[in-house]
Amino acid sequence: MGDLEQLILFAVLQLGDDACGVTIRESIEDRTGRVISSGAVYTTLGRLESRQLVVSRAEEAEPGRPGRPRKYYNLRPAGARSLLHAYSALQARAGTLLPDLTDLAEQ
């Protein structure tokens, strides 16, 4: 699982029922400082949905606001397992190397 996929899945988990493309992108930017295009977010969400890691639902636009229905996303159990596995693998890899990494970063 790629870095952007992980960031998006964490954002979907954090946002709960309010996870739509715009709020996901804003959450990632707020938490990481990383600027991501809307196109990249929606493309990745489509890929995650096709792999059944997230599920989407469409809600009609508010009365008086023109536009398409907004899509909201939720993390599926398979997405949670996949994200947990990726996080655990990173922790295992970092394990005893964290002190060395910290020392090198402080130089």
Buried (B, 14 or more C-beta within 10 A) or exposed (E): BEEBBBBBBBBBBBBEEEBBBEBBBBBBEEEEEEEBEEEEBBEBBEBBBEBEBBBBEEEEEEEEEEEEEBBBBBBBEEBBEBBEEBBEEEEEEEEEEEEEEEEEEEE
